[in-house]
């Protein structure tokens, strides 16, 4: 997965996405599609993030924090995904 595709998936849930990228608070590490479970996994480093579900096809499923890594399971425009964020 390329960075631009990851941003398209995250954008409906993160209004501040461009601002966070431009001010150096959010960094794309890698992204991949898991064919077994049909989910996208997106890996980021971040100093700050604000996620909210606003659309009919957007939802936040579950949130987990472990060893300084945050995982957020969500749907964005109906696309299932996980964001793994290493907090910096």
Secondary structure as UniProt FT lines:
FT   HELIX           3..11
FT   TURN            12..13
FT   TURN            15..16
FT   HELIX           17..22
FT   TURN            23..24
FT   STRAND          26..34
FT   TURN            35..38
FT   STRAND          39..46
FT   TURN            56..57
FT   STRAND          59..66
FT   TURN            67..68
FT   STRAND          69..76
FT   TURN            77..78
FT   STRAND          79..87
//
